[in-house]
Amino acid sequence: MRKWLALVVLAVAALPVFAQQSAVPPAPANPFFEEWTTPFGVPPFGQIREAHYLPAFKEGIARQRKEVDAIVASSEAPTFANTVEALDGAGEMLDKVESVFYSLLSAETNDTMQSIAKEVAPLTAALNDDINLNEVLFARVKAVWEKRNALDLEPEQRRLVEETYKDFVRGGANLDAKGKERLRAINKELSLIGLKFGDNVLKETNAFRLVIEKEEDLAGLPPGLVSAAADAGKGAKLEGKWVFGLQAPSIWPFLQFADNRELRRQILTAYITRSDHNDASDNKAILSKIAALRAEKAQLLGYKTWADFVLDRNMAKVPARVYGLLDQLWTPALAVAHREAADIQAAIKASGQEFKLEPWDWRYYSEKVKKARYDFDEEALRPYFKLGNVLDGAFYVANRLYGITFTERFDLPKYHPDVRTFEVKDADGSHLGVFLCDYFPRPGKRGGAWSGRYRNQRFKDGKDIRPIVVNVGNFSRPTGDTPALLSLEEVETLFHELGHGLNALFSRVHYPGASRIPRDFVELPSQIMENWVLEPEVLKVYARHWKTGEVIPAELIAKVDRARRYGQGFASVEYLAASYLDMDWHTLSQPREESTTEFENASMAKIHMMPEIFVRYRSPYFSHVFGPGGGYSAGYYSYIWAEVLDADAFQVFKERGIFDQATAKSFRTNVLERAGTEDAMTAYVRFRGHEPSVEPLLVKRGLTEAPIPKAN
């Protein structure tokens, strides 16, 4: 049975229309009902219309029902092939539609797409329930599971049997009739209100505009940011004015550099109060309902809390281990953040001001402290980080590690002019997959950055079907004659998402259902890629001044290295606070709706959250855990869990050489190619030789007892 992502969808064939003299031209055929003849089977985006999705979804659902019904109706005794393998292969058409629809729902959404998503969500939820709650089907799966030890199964086949059985149990197969009925209702409601949550956040993000009319209010802002704001003003038909929004390339540099304190307060306040205005786009009641429904569902299935239900399939296994890691990091992080706050308060006083440090002051004065202490201005890096060069640098790292190549193709379909398309070949020249990248913000794209797939890797009739992978971001756009110049954080994000892309491109899995990558392991392939960003050998390749071609000066990188750990108190505290908030919402033992504001305040008070720092994601816009699919619910901690893994794993490369071929091959084989087909810790230990230690992460983030390094 194919596992459809929370980001995927379907369409149905039009009846033949026979042309008449004065008849309206026939509607184009529905592409989802045809075999795609595009190079490498890339979706024919130019032919796909919004009207195609719903009929394709319905047909895909109908086909999967027929495929499942055939398994159920079989008169043969249950076997791996006729039951478990057949179920894993069902739903190919639905998977095809979902992959396109949900990817575009995130990157190119509009009211029509959102309306389709609302109509489809309960249909696919019902399909899922009909499969998981089918007693005859479960009996066949259970029969194979019970005799798995006596069967001659390959390791991946055995894994598929075990995971399929677990799917049914976690899907409610063992519930009585009343329990199954209630589970169906919960799943249907969750599928709809998660979409509503995400729609509200997108509307609130797009609705806000900070319009500046006086040039003096631009004081302190970098020229590139001012130019981008002027372009945004023109786009909003506000000629001669500057427009700033809540998308990452706009708000964060504004908070970092704008001299006008009141404007900094306005834009940050708008950001942290999204979907929290007691209006039609308010999310407080929605998220509280989501948390309560999840708690009820978990208990219905025999788990104490939603976190227990989720973590049962993660490396952490139980909430206590997650809280244990967070606690281990929180105390030193909070101590470092308090030291940073004292530095910033002193900088405020030194500037002749007497006000108390507030959250909208932190980034601005932290930048000044960093500049004074380390003679480092982060904006000095941008001219060396031209987007095209940075992408080439990330490809260079992938090539040096694994021998793969990325060749841009101009004959592949695109869903937007911003998209670039590449064919990826393995070291032996064989086709590995297709890679698309889409890096600039626009109104129809949700915030943040992510990696997705328009086609998952799979085997069909003995043939290895290679994946079609996409990386999506919201990076700084080109302005005027200046190309897109990235911040260091954006550079790291590009490398990060390519790491996810490599994980997908290297996949060599025979059964999709056998590959269950734990949420707290899935960030390892992405986060480890960030370690190569500032390696001198890599910088020489991509960090060249966009005008002169000069390689970034060694002394500038030395400043980055010295200043790098400054600010990690702030970064760690805002992230860890969000991880605690996520866990607190999802360790509710009573399935009741809470007062969102009171609950959040109590969660932050429990960890003694500093008032000078806002939690990275407040509950009303915490899309990672409450948005469509809720993929990171009880799992936002996974970034720091995986960072423990990546800091530990990169030590091997540092010890043996950052491009050591034996190490790279081991990482590809054990971590990337067959991720999720066995216990994640077993795979990691086979690569590393032992379980990970948290110490490399503490050192990397400057959270040890050692003082923050001083400038030379």
C-alpha positions as CSV (number, residue, x, y, z in Angstrom):
1,M,0.0,0.0,0.0
2,R,1.5,3.3,-1.0
3,K,1.8,5.9,1.8
4,W,0.7,9.2,0.5
5,L,2.5,12.2,2.0
6,A,0.7,15.0,3.6
7,L,1.9,17.0,0.6
8,V,0.4,15.0,-2.5
9,V,-3.1,14.2,-5.0
10,L,-5.4,12.9,-8.3
11,A,-7.7,13.4,-11.7
12,V,-10.2,11.5,-14.1
13,A,-10.7,11.1,-17.9
14,A,-13.1,13.2,-19.9
15,L,-15.5,11.3,-22.1
16,P,-14.7,11.5,-25.8
17,V,-16.1,14.7,-27.4
18,F,-16.9,14.6,-31.1
19,A,-16.4,17.9,-32.8
20,Q,-19.3,19.6,-34.5
21,Q,-19.2,22.6,-36.9
22,S,-20.1,25.1,-34.2
23,A,-19.3,23.2,-31.1
24,V,-17.0,24.5,-28.3
25,P,-13.5,23.1,-28.6
26,P,-13.2,19.9,-26.5
27,A,-11.6,20.2,-23.1
28,P,-8.0,18.9,-23.0
29,A,-7.6,15.3,-21.9
30,N,-6.8,14.8,-18.3
31,P,-3.0,14.2,-18.1
32,F,-3.4,12.1,-15.0
33,F,-5.1,9.4,-17.0
34,E,-2.2,9.2,-19.5
35,E,1.3,7.9,-19.4
36,W,3.6,10.9,-19.3
37,T,6.0,11.0,-22.3
38,T,8.0,13.9,-21.0
39,P,11.7,13.4,-20.5
40,F,12.2,11.1,-17.4
41,G,8.4,11.3,-16.8
42,V,8.5,14.8,-15.3
43,P,4.9,15.9,-14.7
44,P,3.6,17.9,-17.8
45,F,2.9,21.0,-15.7
46,G,1.8,23.0,-18.7
47,Q,-1.0,20.6,-19.5
48,I,-2.3,20.2,-15.9
49,R,-5.3,22.3,-15.1
50,E,-7.0,22.8,-11.7
51,A,-10.1,21.1,-13.1
52,H,-8.1,17.9,-13.6
53,Y,-7.3,17.3,-9.9
54,L,-10.7,16.4,-8.4
55,P,-11.7,13.8,-11.1
56,A,-8.2,12.3,-11.0
57,F,-8.4,12.0,-7.2
58,K,-11.7,10.3,-7.3
59,E,-10.5,7.9,-10.0
60,G,-7.3,7.2,-8.1
61,I,-9.3,6.5,-5.0
62,A,-11.6,4.2,-6.9
63,R,-8.7,2.3,-8.5
64,Q,-7.0,1.8,-5.1
65,R,-10.3,0.5,-3.7
66,K,-10.5,-2.0,-6.5
67,E,-6.9,-3.1,-6.0
68,V,-7.6,-3.6,-2.3
69,D,-10.9,-5.4,-2.9
70,A,-9.1,-7.9,-5.1
71,I,-6.7,-8.7,-2.3
72,V,-9.6,-9.1,0.1
73,A,-11.6,-11.3,-2.3
74,S,-8.7,-13.7,-3.1
75,S,-9.5,-17.3,-2.4
76,E,-5.8,-18.1,-2.0
77,A,-4.2,-18.5,1.3
78,P,-2.5,-15.2,2.4
79,T,1.1,-15.0,1.3
80,F,3.7,-12.3,1.3
81,A,3.2,-11.8,-2.5
82,N,-0.6,-11.9,-2.7
83,T,-1.3,-9.8,0.4
84,V,1.5,-7.7,1.8
85,E,3.4,-7.0,-1.4
86,A,0.2,-6.5,-3.4
87,L,-1.1,-4.0,-0.8
88,D,2.2,-2.1,-0.9
89,G,1.9,-1.8,-4.7
90,A,-1.7,-0.5,-4.6
91,G,-2.6,3.1,-5.2
92,E,-0.1,4.0,-8.0
93,M,-2.5,6.4,-9.7
94,L,-3.5,8.1,-6.4
95,D,0.2,8.5,-5.5
96,K,0.8,10.1,-8.9
97,V,-1.9,12.8,-8.4
98,E,-1.1,13.4,-4.8
99,S,2.6,13.9,-5.5
100,V,1.8,16.7,-7.9
101,F,-1.2,18.3,-6.2
102,Y,0.2,18.6,-2.7
103,S,3.6,19.7,-3.9
104,L,2.0,22.6,-5.8
105,L,-0.4,23.2,-2.9
106,S,2.7,24.3,-0.9
107,A,4.5,26.1,-3.7
108,E,1.8,27.5,-6.0
109,T,-1.5,27.6,-4.0
110,N,-4.6,29.7,-4.5
111,D,-8.2,29.7,-3.4
112,T,-9.2,27.0,-5.9
113,M,-6.4,24.7,-4.9
114,Q,-7.2,25.1,-1.2
115,S,-10.9,24.4,-2.0
116,I,-9.9,21.2,-3.8
117,A,-7.7,20.2,-0.8
118,K,-10.7,20.6,1.6
119,E,-12.9,18.5,-0.6
120,V,-10.3,15.8,-1.1
121,A,-9.0,15.5,2.5
122,P,-12.0,13.6,3.9
123,L,-12.1,11.4,0.8
124,T,-8.5,10.2,1.3
125,A,-9.0,10.0,5.1
126,A,-12.0,7.7,4.5
127,L,-10.0,5.6,2.1
128,N,-7.2,5.2,4.6
129,D,-9.7,4.2,7.3
130,D,-11.5,1.8,5.0
131,I,-8.2,0.0,4.4
132,N,-6.9,0.1,8.0
133,L,-10.3,-1.0,9.4
134,N,-11.0,-3.8,6.9
135,E,-11.3,-6.8,9.1
136,V,-10.7,-9.4,6.3
137,L,-7.7,-7.5,5.0
138,F,-6.2,-7.2,8.4
139,A,-6.8,-11.0,9.0
140,R,-4.8,-11.7,5.9
141,V,-2.0,-9.3,6.8
142,K,-1.9,-10.8,10.4
143,A,-1.7,-14.3,9.0
144,V,1.4,-13.4,7.1
145,W,2.8,-11.5,10.1
146,E,2.3,-14.5,12.4
147,K,4.3,-16.8,10.2
148,R,7.0,-14.3,9.2
149,N,9.7,-16.2,11.0
150,A,9.0,-19.3,9.0
151,L,9.0,-17.5,5.6
152,D,12.0,-17.2,3.4
153,L,12.0,-13.4,3.3
154,E,14.7,-10.9,2.5
155,P,15.4,-8.3,5.3
156,E,13.4,-5.6,3.4
157,Q,10.5,-8.0,2.9
158,R,10.4,-8.9,6.5
159,R,10.5,-5.2,7.4
160,L,7.6,-4.6,5.1
161,V,5.5,-7.3,6.8
162,E,6.3,-5.9,10.2
163,E,5.6,-2.3,9.3
164,T,2.4,-3.2,7.4
165,Y,1.1,-5.1,10.4
166,K,2.0,-2.1,12.7
167,D,0.2,0.2,10.3
168,F,-3.0,-1.7,10.8
169,V,-2.7,-1.8,14.5
170,R,-1.9,1.9,14.7
171,G,-4.7,2.5,12.2
172,G,-7.3,1.0,14.6
173,A,-7.6,-2.6,13.3
174,N,-8.0,-4.0,16.8
175,L,-10.7,-1.5,17.9
176,D,-14.3,-2.6,18.4
177,A,-17.0,-1.2,16.2
178,K,-17.7,1.8,18.4
179,G,-14.0,2.6,18.6
180,K,-13.6,2.3,14.8
181,E,-16.6,4.6,14.2
182,R,-15.1,7.3,16.5
183,L,-11.6,6.9,14.9
184,R,-13.1,7.6,11.5
185,A,-14.8,10.8,12.8
186,I,-11.5,12.0,14.4
187,N,-9.5,11.3,11.3
188,K,-12.0,13.2,9.1
189,E,-12.1,16.2,11.3
190,L,-8.3,16.3,11.7
191,S,-7.8,16.2,7.9
192,L,-10.0,19.3,7.5
193,I,-9.0,21.5,10.4
194,G,-5.3,21.1,9.7
195,L,-5.9,22.5,6.2
196,K,-7.8,25.4,7.7
197,F,-4.9,26.1,10.1
198,G,-2.4,26.3,7.3
199,D,-4.6,28.5,5.1
200,N,-5.1,31.0,7.9
201,V,-1.3,31.3,8.5
202,L,-0.7,31.9,4.8
203,K,-3.4,34.5,4.6
204,E,-2.1,36.3,7.7
205,T,1.5,36.2,6.4
206,N,0.5,37.6,3.0
207,A,-1.9,40.2,4.4
208,F,0.7,42.3,6.4
209,R,2.6,45.1,4.7
210,L,4.9,47.6,6.4
211,V,4.8,50.6,4.1
212,I,7.6,53.1,4.5
213,E,7.1,56.5,2.9
214,K,10.0,58.5,4.4
215,E,13.5,57.7,3.3
216,E,14.9,58.5,6.8
217,D,13.0,55.5,8.1
218,L,15.2,53.2,6.0
219,A,18.3,54.2,8.0
220,G,20.6,51.3,8.8
221,L,19.1,48.9,6.1
222,P,21.4,47.3,3.6
223,P,21.1,48.7,0.0
224,G,20.0,45.3,-1.3
225,L,17.1,45.1,1.2
226,V,16.0,48.7,0.4
227,S,16.1,47.9,-3.3
228,A,14.0,44.7,-2.8
229,A,11.5,46.7,-0.7
230,A,11.3,49.3,-3.5
231,D,10.5,46.5,-6.0
232,A,7.9,45.2,-3.6
233,G,6.4,48.7,-3.5
234,K,6.2,48.8,-7.3
235,G,4.6,45.4,-7.4
236,A,2.0,46.7,-4.9
237,K,1.4,49.8,-7.0
238,L,2.9,52.0,-4.3
239,E,5.5,53.7,-6.5
240,G,8.1,55.6,-4.5
241,K,7.4,53.7,-1.3
242,W,9.1,50.8,0.3
243,V,7.2,47.6,1.3
244,F,8.4,45.0,3.8
245,G,6.6,41.8,4.7
246,L,6.7,38.8,7.0
247,Q,8.5,36.5,4.6
248,A,12.0,35.5,5.8
249,P,14.1,37.6,3.3
250,S,12.2,40.7,4.4
251,I,11.5,40.6,8.1
252,W,14.7,39.1,9.5
253,P,17.2,41.5,7.9
254,F,14.8,44.4,8.7
255,L,14.9,43.4,12.4
256,Q,18.7,43.0,12.2
257,F,19.5,46.4,10.6
258,A,16.7,48.9,10.9
259,D,17.6,51.8,13.1
260,N,13.9,52.8,13.6
261,R,12.9,51.0,16.8
262,E,9.2,51.6,16.5
263,L,9.1,50.0,13.0
264,R,11.1,47.0,14.3
265,R,8.4,46.7,17.0
266,Q,5.6,46.9,14.5
267,I,6.9,44.2,12.1
268,L,7.9,41.7,14.8
269,T,4.5,42.2,16.6
270,A,2.7,41.5,13.3
271,Y,4.8,38.4,12.9
272,I,4.3,36.9,16.4
273,T,0.5,37.7,16.5
274,R,-0.4,36.0,13.2
275,S,-3.7,34.1,13.4
276,D,-4.1,35.5,16.9
277,H,-6.6,38.4,16.4
278,N,-9.9,36.7,17.3
279,D,-11.1,37.1,13.8
280,A,-11.9,34.7,10.8
281,S,-8.2,33.8,10.5
282,D,-7.6,33.1,14.2
283,N,-6.1,29.7,14.9
284,K,-6.3,29.4,18.7
285,A,-9.5,27.4,18.9
286,I,-8.5,25.3,15.9
287,L,-5.1,24.2,17.3
288,S,-6.6,23.5,20.7
289,K,-9.1,21.2,19.0
290,I,-6.4,19.5,17.0
291,A,-4.4,18.8,20.2
292,A,-7.5,17.4,21.9
293,L,-8.5,15.2,19.0
294,R,-4.9,13.9,18.8
295,A,-4.9,13.1,22.5
296,E,-8.3,11.3,22.1
297,K,-7.0,9.3,19.1
298,A,-3.9,8.2,20.9
299,Q,-5.8,7.0,23.9
300,L,-8.3,5.2,21.7
301,L,-5.3,3.3,20.2
302,G,-3.9,2.4,23.5
303,Y,-1.3,5.2,24.0
304,K,-1.1,7.5,27.0
305,T,-0.6,10.7,24.9
306,W,-0.2,11.7,21.2
307,A,3.6,12.1,21.9
308,D,3.7,8.4,23.0
309,F,1.9,7.4,19.8
310,V,4.2,9.4,17.5
311,L,7.5,8.6,19.3
312,D,6.8,4.9,19.3
313,R,8.1,5.0,15.7
314,N,10.9,7.5,16.3
315,M,14.4,7.0,17.7
316,A,13.5,8.7,21.0
317,K,10.7,6.1,21.6
318,V,9.2,7.9,24.7
319,P,8.6,11.5,25.7
320,A,10.9,11.2,28.7
321,R,13.9,10.8,26.3
322,V,12.9,13.9,24.4
323,Y,12.5,16.0,27.5
324,G,15.8,14.6,28.7
325,L,17.6,15.9,25.7
326,L,15.9,19.3,25.8
327,D,16.7,19.6,29.5
328,Q,20.3,18.7,28.9
329,L,20.6,21.6,26.3
330,W,18.2,24.1,27.9
331,T,20.2,24.9,31.0
332,P,23.5,25.9,29.3
333,A,21.6,27.5,26.4
334,L,19.6,29.7,28.8
335,A,22.8,30.7,30.7
336,V,24.5,31.7,27.4
337,A,21.4,33.7,26.3
338,H,21.4,35.6,29.6
339,R,25.1,36.5,29.0
340,E,24.2,37.7,25.5
341,A,21.3,39.7,26.9
342,A,23.6,41.4,29.4
343,D,26.0,42.3,26.5
344,I,23.1,43.7,24.5
345,Q,21.8,45.8,27.4
346,A,25.2,47.2,27.8
347,A,25.3,48.1,24.1
348,I,22.0,49.9,24.4
349,K,23.3,51.9,27.3
350,A,26.6,52.6,25.5
351,S,24.5,54.1,22.6
352,G,23.0,56.6,25.0
353,Q,19.7,54.8,25.4
354,E,18.1,53.8,28.7
355,F,15.2,51.5,27.6
356,K,15.0,47.9,28.6
357,L,15.9,45.2,26.0
358,E,12.8,44.0,24.2
359,P,12.5,41.1,21.6
360,W,12.5,43.6,18.7
361,D,15.8,45.0,19.9
362,W,17.7,41.7,20.1
363,R,18.7,41.1,16.5
364,Y,19.6,44.8,16.0
365,Y,21.8,45.2,19.0
366,S,23.2,41.7,18.8
367,E,24.5,42.6,15.3
368,K,26.2,45.7,16.8
369,V,27.8,43.7,19.6
370,K,29.0,41.1,17.1
371,K,30.4,43.8,14.9
372,A,32.2,45.6,17.8
373,R,33.5,42.4,19.4
374,Y,34.6,40.5,16.3
375,D,34.8,43.3,13.7
376,F,32.3,41.3,11.7
377,D,29.4,42.5,9.6
378,E,27.3,39.6,8.3
379,E,26.2,41.7,5.3
380,A,29.8,41.8,4.1
381,L,29.3,38.1,3.2
382,R,26.4,38.6,0.8
383,P,28.4,39.8,-2.2
384,Y,30.3,36.5,-2.1
385,F,27.1,34.4,-1.9
386,K,25.5,34.7,-5.4
387,L,22.7,32.1,-5.5
388,G,23.9,30.4,-8.7
389,N,27.4,30.1,-7.3
390,V,26.1,28.7,-4.0
391,L,24.1,26.1,-5.8
392,D,27.2,25.1,-7.8
393,G,29.1,24.9,-4.5
394,A,26.5,22.5,-3.1
395,F,26.6,20.4,-6.2
396,Y,30.4,20.4,-5.9
397,V,30.2,18.9,-2.4
398,A,27.8,16.2,-3.6
399,N,30.2,15.5,-6.6
400,R,33.3,15.2,-4.4
401,L,31.6,13.0,-1.9
402,Y,29.6,10.7,-4.1
403,G,30.8,11.3,-7.7
404,I,27.3,12.4,-8.9
405,T,26.8,15.3,-11.4
406,F,24.0,17.8,-11.9
407,T,23.4,18.9,-15.5
408,E,20.9,21.7,-16.1
409,R,18.2,20.7,-18.6
410,F,16.1,23.2,-20.5
411,D,13.7,20.7,-22.1
412,L,12.0,19.6,-18.8
413,P,8.6,20.9,-17.8
414,K,8.4,23.6,-15.1
415,Y,5.5,24.7,-12.9
416,H,6.9,28.3,-12.6
417,P,9.5,30.4,-14.4
418,D,11.6,30.6,-11.2
419,V,12.2,26.8,-11.3
420,R,15.5,25.3,-12.6
421,T,15.7,21.7,-13.7
422,F,18.6,19.3,-13.6
423,E,19.3,15.7,-14.6
424,V,21.4,13.9,-11.9
425,K,23.7,11.1,-12.9
426,D,25.6,8.7,-10.7
427,A,29.4,8.3,-10.8
428,D,29.1,5.6,-13.4
429,G,27.0,7.9,-15.7
430,S,23.7,6.2,-15.1
431,H,20.6,8.2,-14.5
432,L,20.0,8.8,-10.8
433,G,17.0,11.2,-10.9
434,V,15.7,14.6,-11.7
435,F,16.3,17.6,-9.4
436,L,14.1,20.8,-9.5
437,C,14.8,23.9,-7.4
438,D,12.5,26.8,-6.7
439,Y,14.1,29.4,-4.4
440,F,12.2,32.7,-4.4
441,P,9.2,33.8,-2.3
442,R,5.8,34.6,-3.9
443,P,2.3,35.0,-2.5
444,G,1.2,31.4,-3.4
445,K,4.1,29.8,-1.7
446,R,4.1,28.9,2.0
447,G,7.0,30.2,4.1
448,G,10.2,28.4,5.0
449,A,12.2,25.8,2.9
450,W,11.6,22.2,2.2
451,S,12.4,19.2,0.0
452,G,9.7,17.2,-1.7
453,R,9.2,14.7,-4.5
454,Y,7.1,14.7,-7.6
455,R,7.8,11.0,-7.9
456,N,9.2,8.6,-5.3
457,Q,11.8,6.1,-6.1
458,R,10.3,2.6,-6.5
459,F,10.7,-0.7,-8.3
460,K,8.1,-1.7,-10.8
461,D,8.2,-5.0,-12.7
462,G,11.8,-5.3,-11.8
463,K,12.7,-1.8,-13.0
464,D,14.2,0.8,-10.8
465,I,12.0,3.9,-11.3
466,R,14.1,6.9,-10.3
467,P,12.8,9.9,-8.3
468,I,11.9,13.4,-9.2
469,V,13.0,15.6,-6.3
470,V,12.3,19.3,-5.6
471,N,13.9,21.8,-3.2
472,V,11.9,24.8,-2.4
473,G,13.0,28.0,-0.5
474,N,12.2,31.6,0.2
475,F,15.5,33.3,-0.5
476,S,16.5,36.9,-1.3
477,R,15.4,37.8,-4.8
478,P,17.5,39.6,-7.4
479,T,17.0,43.4,-7.4
480,G,17.7,45.6,-10.3
481,D,21.0,44.7,-11.9
482,T,22.1,42.8,-8.7
483,P,21.7,39.0,-8.7
484,A,20.2,37.1,-5.8
485,L,22.8,37.4,-3.0
486,L,22.2,35.2,0.0
487,S,22.8,35.6,3.7
488,L,24.9,32.9,5.4
489,E,21.7,31.4,6.9
490,E,20.2,31.1,3.4
491,V,23.4,29.4,2.2
492,E,23.2,26.9,5.0
493,T,19.5,26.3,4.2
494,L,20.3,25.6,0.5
495,F,22.9,23.0,1.5
496,H,20.5,21.6,4.1
497,E,17.7,21.1,1.6
498,L,20.0,19.5,-0.9
499,G,20.9,17.0,1.8
500,H,17.3,16.0,1.9
501,G,17.3,15.9,-1.9
502,L,20.3,13.5,-1.9
503,N,18.6,11.2,0.6
504,A,15.7,11.0,-2.0
505,L,17.9,10.7,-5.0
506,F,20.1,7.9,-3.6
507,S,17.0,5.8,-2.5
508,R,17.3,2.1,-3.4
509,V,14.2,0.8,-1.8
510,H,12.1,-2.0,-3.3
511,Y,9.0,-1.5,-1.1
512,P,7.8,2.0,-0.2
513,G,6.1,0.6,2.9
514,A,9.3,-0.9,4.2
515,S,11.0,2.5,4.4
516,R,9.9,4.4,7.5
517,I,12.5,7.0,8.3
518,P,12.0,8.2,11.9
519,R,11.2,11.9,12.1
520,D,14.2,12.4,14.4
521,F,16.5,10.7,11.9
522,V,15.3,12.3,8.7
523,E,17.1,15.6,9.4
524,L,20.5,13.9,9.7
525,P,21.1,13.7,5.9
526,S,20.2,17.4,5.6
527,Q,21.9,18.9,8.6
528,I,25.2,17.2,8.0
529,M,25.5,18.9,4.6
530,E,25.6,22.3,6.4
531,N,29.0,21.4,7.8
532,W,30.7,21.8,4.4
533,V,29.4,25.4,3.9
534,L,32.4,27.1,5.5
535,E,35.1,24.6,4.8
536,P,38.0,26.5,3.0
537,E,38.2,24.0,0.2
538,V,34.5,24.5,-0.6
539,L,34.5,28.2,-0.2
540,K,37.1,28.6,-2.9
541,V,34.7,27.0,-5.3
542,Y,31.6,29.0,-4.7
543,A,32.2,32.1,-2.5
544,R,33.3,34.5,-5.2
545,H,32.4,38.2,-5.3
546,W,29.6,38.6,-7.8
547,K,31.2,41.6,-9.5
548,T,35.0,40.9,-9.4
549,G,35.1,37.1,-9.1
550,E,37.5,37.4,-6.1
551,V,37.4,34.5,-3.7
552,I,36.1,35.4,-0.3
553,P,39.1,36.7,1.8
554,A,40.5,34.3,4.4
555,E,40.4,37.0,7.0
556,L,36.7,37.5,6.5
557,I,36.1,33.7,7.0
558,A,38.3,33.9,10.1
559,K,36.0,36.5,11.5
560,V,33.0,34.3,10.7
561,D,34.6,31.5,12.6
562,R,35.4,33.6,15.6
563,A,31.9,35.2,15.6
564,R,30.0,32.0,14.8
565,R,29.2,30.9,18.3
566,Y,28.1,34.3,19.4
567,G,24.3,34.4,19.3
568,Q,23.9,30.7,19.8
569,G,22.3,31.3,23.2
570,F,19.5,33.2,21.5
571,A,19.2,30.7,18.6
572,S,19.2,27.7,20.9
573,V,16.7,29.2,23.4
574,E,14.1,30.3,20.8
575,Y,14.3,26.8,19.1
576,L,14.3,24.7,22.3
577,A,11.4,26.7,23.6
578,A,9.4,25.8,20.5
579,S,10.3,22.1,21.0
580,Y,9.1,22.3,24.6
581,L,5.9,23.9,23.5
582,D,5.3,21.2,20.9
583,M,5.9,18.4,23.4
584,D,3.7,20.1,26.1
585,W,0.7,20.3,23.6
586,H,1.2,16.7,22.7
587,T,1.7,15.1,26.2
588,L,-1.8,16.2,27.2
589,S,-3.3,13.2,29.0
590,Q,-6.8,14.5,28.9
591,P,-8.4,15.0,25.5
592,R,-9.9,18.4,26.3
593,E,-9.6,21.7,24.6
594,E,-7.3,24.2,26.4
595,S,-7.2,28.0,26.5
596,T,-4.4,28.4,23.9
597,T,-2.9,31.6,25.3
598,E,-3.0,30.4,28.9
599,F,-1.5,27.0,28.0
600,E,1.3,28.6,26.0
601,N,2.1,31.1,28.8
602,A,2.2,28.2,31.3
603,S,4.5,26.2,29.0
604,M,7.0,29.1,28.8
605,A,6.8,29.9,32.5
606,K,7.6,26.2,33.3
607,I,11.0,26.6,31.6
608,H,11.6,30.1,32.8
609,M,11.6,31.5,29.3
610,M,13.3,34.9,29.0
611,P,10.9,37.7,28.2
612,E,13.5,39.3,25.9
613,I,13.2,36.3,23.5
614,F,10.0,35.0,21.8
615,V,9.6,31.3,21.2
616,R,10.5,30.6,17.6
617,Y,6.9,29.6,16.7
618,R,4.0,30.6,18.8
619,S,1.1,28.1,18.8
620,P,-1.3,30.0,16.4
621,Y,1.3,29.8,13.5
622,F,3.2,26.7,14.5
623,S,2.6,25.1,11.1
624,H,5.2,22.4,11.6
625,V,2.9,20.7,14.2
626,F,-0.6,22.0,13.6
627,G,-0.6,22.7,9.8
628,P,-1.7,20.2,7.1
629,G,-0.5,16.8,8.0
630,G,1.1,18.0,11.2
631,G,4.3,16.2,10.2
632,Y,6.4,17.5,13.1
633,S,3.8,17.1,15.9
634,A,5.6,15.8,18.9
635,G,8.6,15.9,16.6
636,Y,9.9,19.5,16.4
637,Y,12.7,18.4,18.7
638,S,13.9,16.2,15.9
639,Y,16.1,19.0,14.4
640,I,18.2,19.1,17.6
641,W,18.2,15.3,17.9
642,A,19.5,15.1,14.4
643,E,22.0,17.8,15.1
644,V,23.4,15.6,17.8
645,L,23.8,12.9,15.1
646,D,25.2,15.2,12.5
647,A,27.7,16.9,14.8
648,D,28.9,13.5,15.9
649,A,28.9,12.0,12.4
650,F,30.8,14.9,10.8
651,Q,33.7,14.2,13.3
652,V,34.4,11.1,11.1
653,F,34.9,13.3,8.0
654,K,37.0,15.8,10.0
655,E,39.2,13.0,11.2
656,R,39.6,11.2,7.9
657,G,39.2,14.1,5.5
658,I,36.1,16.0,4.5
659,F,35.9,14.2,1.2
660,D,37.2,10.9,2.3
661,Q,35.7,8.4,-0.2
662,A,35.4,5.4,2.2
663,T,33.6,7.5,4.7
664,A,31.3,9.0,2.1
665,K,30.5,5.6,0.7
666,S,29.7,4.3,4.1
667,F,27.4,7.2,4.8
668,R,25.7,6.8,1.5
669,T,25.2,3.1,2.0
670,N,24.2,3.1,5.6
671,V,22.3,6.4,6.0
672,L,21.1,7.6,2.6
673,E,20.3,4.7,0.2
674,R,18.2,2.5,2.4
675,A,17.1,4.9,5.1
676,G,14.2,3.6,7.1
677,T,14.5,0.0,6.0
678,E,16.0,-1.0,9.4
679,D,16.3,0.4,12.9
680,A,17.8,3.9,12.6
681,M,20.2,3.6,15.5
682,T,21.5,0.3,14.1
683,A,22.2,2.0,10.8
684,Y,23.9,4.9,12.5
685,V,26.1,2.7,14.7
686,R,27.2,0.7,11.6
687,F,28.4,4.0,10.1
688,R,29.9,5.6,13.2
689,G,31.0,2.6,15.2
690,H,29.1,3.7,18.4
691,E,26.1,5.6,19.5
692,P,26.3,9.4,19.2
693,S,27.5,11.8,21.9
694,V,25.9,15.2,22.7
695,E,29.4,16.7,23.4
696,P,30.2,17.7,19.8
697,L,27.0,19.6,19.6
698,L,27.6,21.5,22.8
699,V,31.0,22.5,21.5
700,K,29.6,23.4,18.1
701,R,26.9,25.6,19.6
702,G,29.2,27.1,22.2
703,L,27.1,25.8,25.1
704,T,29.9,24.3,27.1
705,E,31.4,25.9,30.1
706,A,34.2,27.3,28.0
707,P,33.8,31.1,27.4
708,I,32.7,32.4,24.0
709,P,35.8,33.0,22.0
710,K,37.1,36.5,21.8
711,A,38.4,38.3,18.7
712,N,42.1,38.2,18.0
